């Protein structure tokens, strides 16, 4: 990571040069905006707590679940952690921690021997267990309760290869018309771990792209009410872009029900970078019969499992 800042600057610089030759002067401010957005995206993905720091995902079994670097533990943590650092008791839908006295286990930045752990579905967020460079917390995914592990020294993060984007082109920024449902619907979406997520769907957007009239179902991410969320895939999926599709966010409709869709800001699912994410699989209704050569492309690096 020590060369990350330099690499980011080079990547953004190359991008600016690649698009400047064919861009109109009127587009320079927009290209600068997208370049800055891309740099922010690169920084976020590779941050100490970003998706590249994921180091494990373990589903808890009722009763005691030991954790440590020993391969015999139920929750196997990175080698920097003591062999037997403690255990998690999973009972009646709740998780409590008991740590070894000399393991240096912290819960929410305080050294602890025991603690009840709050899951990621709580309003105040999950309890963060920390052992050196390693952290973990309890997650709930439908009927599954597990532990997500992060490590600032995770190889996927240390070997980050940067991100790859299509050349910026203003033609991929389009105006859409929002069509509100009479009654907001809900859409069930399968995930890569076999669970089902349910999203509120307030309506659909219609727009023209590459000469085709298209539609997308708009969703709202849980806990978010200030933007629209789109799961989508197009004919670049499985080729230039991630096979399971991509994601896009937009501002809420204006007073005339207009929505701006900027496909230059389309991003990959976390599963493109780590095997320890729990990504949803985009709905068939949002598979677009067009090539969207904009936004984030396949991850150019190798994902270590």
N, C-alpha and C positions, 0 to 999 in steps of 0.2 A: 504493500500500500504506500510505501514511501515515495513512489514516483507517480502517485495517483493524480495530484494536482497538475503536474506537467502533462500527463497523458490526456487529462480532460481538456486542457487548453489546446493541445495539438489536435484532438478529435474535433473540437468545435471550430478551430481554425481551418482545418481541412474541409469541413462542411461548408463554412462560409465561402471558401474559394470555389468549391464545387458548384454552388448555386449562383454565385455572383455573376458569372459569365453570361447566363441566360436570363437573369432577373431584370425586370424593369426597375428604374430608379424609384418609382412609386411603391415598389414592393420591399425596398430595403428595410424599412422599419418593421414590417411584418416578419421578414426573414430573421432579423435581429431578435425579435420576440421569441420565435420558435427556437432559435439557437440557444438562447438563455434558458428556455424551458427544458431543452434537451440536456443542457449542462446540469440543471437542477435535478432532473430525472437520474442522471448518471450518479450524482452525488448521493441521492437518496437510496438507490439500490445498493450501493457499496458502503453505506454508513455502518457504524459499529452495531446498530440494532436493525439494519436493513435486511431485506430478504436473503441476501447472500450469507448472512451470519447464521442462518438456520443450520443446526447440527444434529437434529434428531426429532422424532415424533413417536411417542409411546402411548398406547391405550392402556388404561389402568384396569386391573382385575380386582374384584372384590377382595378385601383384606389387605395384607401387607405387600407393598411393592418396594423392594430395595433399590437404592440408587448409588452409583459410584462408577469408577472406571473399570472395575473388574467385570469381565465378560459374563460372569454368572449372575450379575445384578439384573433385576427386571427392567430397570432404566439404566442403560449403559451410556455413561457420559464420557466426554473426551479425556484423554490420558492425563491432562493437567490436574484432574480432580482426584482426590484420594480414592483408593480402591473401594472402600466401603464408607461412604459419606453419610449414610442415613437411610431412612425409609419413609414412604408415604402410606398412610392408612386410608383406604377408600371404603367408606361405609355409609349406607343410607344416603347416597348421593353427595356426600361431603368428603373433603380431602384434608387430612391433617399431617403435619410433618414432624418427624423426630430426627434430629441430627446427631451425628457422632460428636463428642465433646471437643475433639481436636481437629475437626474438619474445616473450621472457619466458615461455616454456613451463615449467610445473612439473609434475612427476609425484609424486604423494603428498606435496605441499607442498615439494618440493625442486626448484630450478632444474636442468633437465636438457637436454642436447643429444641424448642418445640413451638409450633404455631399452627393455627387453622388457616388454610389457604383459600383466598377468594378467587373464583374463576374469572375468565375474560368476559363473561356475560354480565358481570356486575357493573352497576353504573359508575363506580369509582375505578374500574379497571382491575386487572388481576394482581394478586400478590406476586412480587418478583423475588425468586430465590436466586442468590448469587454465590458462586464459589470461584474466586479468582476471575478469570476471563469468561467463565461460563455462567449463563443464567437459564432458568427455566420457569415456566408458569403453567397453571392449569387451564385447559381449554375445554369447552363443551361444544360438541357438534352433534346436534339432534340427540340421539340416545347414547352417544359415546362421550366418555370423559377421559381426557388424556393429558399428557405433558408435552409441551413444545420446548425444545432446547435450542439455545443460541450460544454462539461462541465467537468472540471478536477475532479469534485465531483460526476460525474455520477455513479449510483450504479453498473452498469456493470463493470466499471473500479475499483471501490473500492472493489468489491467482486470477482475480477479476480481469477480464479481457476487454472491458469497455462495452459499449452498446453500439448497435448498428441501426441506422435509420435510412429510409428512402430520402432522396433529395427533396428539399422543401419546395413545394409548388403551391401557390395561392389557389389554384383551381380546386384543391381538395378541401377548401373551406367554403361550405355551402349553407344557404339559408333553407330551413325546413319549417313546415307548418305543424304546430302541435294540435292534435285532435283529442280533446279530453273525453274520457269515458264518462257516461252518465253516472255510473257507479264504479269507483276504483276497483280494479281486479287484483287478483293475486296469482302469481306464477310459481309453480313448483319447478325447481331446477336441480337436476342430479349433480353430484360432485364426484371427484376422482376417488374418494374414499368410500363411495357407495351410499352416502347419506343424501338427504334432500333438503335444500334450502328453499325458503319461500320468500318471494320479493313482492312488495306492493307495486302495482303497475297503474299509474294514473291516466295513461293514455298512450297514443302512438304519434310518431312524427312521419310526415311524408315529404319527399324531396326528390330532386332530379340530380343524378350523378352519372357522369360518363354517358349522357344521352339516354339514361334509363330512369323511369319513375320507380322509386323504391320506398319502402316503409320499414320502420324499426319500432319495436315495442320499447317504450321508455319505462325504466324502473327507478325505485328509490332504494338506496342502500340503507340497511337498518341503522337507526340513530342519526340519519342525515336527512334534512329537509330543505337544503338550500341549493341543490343541484339535481339534474337528471343523470341517470346512469344507464349505459347501454352495453350489453354483452352482444358481440357480433362476430361474424366470420365472413370472409369473402373468398374469391377464387385464388387468392395468393396463399391461403391457409394450407399448411403442409408442404409448401414450396418455399417461397421467400419469407413467409411469416409462420409463426407458431401454429401447429396443427389444430389445436383446440380453439383457435380464434383469439380475439383481442378485446380490449375494453376501451370505452370512450366516455368522457364526462362532458356535460354542457351546463351552461347557466339555465335557470328556470325560464319558461316562456315569458315574453314581455306582454304588455297589455294588449297587443294584437295577435297573441299566440304564435309569435315568431320565435324560432330557436336556431341558434348558430351551431352547426356541427363542423368542428375543425378536425378532419381526419389526420392532419399532420401531428395531432396530439394523441393518436391511438397508441395504446401501450399493451405489452404482453401480460399474461397471467403470471403470478409468482412461480407457478409450476414450470415455467420455461427456464428458471434459474436454480431450482432446488427440488429434490425429491420429497421434501418434508412439508410441502404446502398442502392445503385442502381445497383446491380451486373448484369452483362450479364449472359445469360444462354448458356452454351457451345454448339457448333454445333454438330449435330448428327454424322457428318463425323469423329469427334474426340472421339467417344465412342469406347473404346478398349475392345475386347472380352477376357479379361484376368484380373486376380486379381493382382493389384499392391500393395503389402503389404509393402509399403515404404512411407516415408514422414509423413505429418501431418494427424492425425486422427480426428474424431469428437471432437468438443469442450467439455471438461468434465464438464464445469460449466453450470449454469442456466442463460439464457438470459432474463433479465428483460425488459418487454415492457411497 
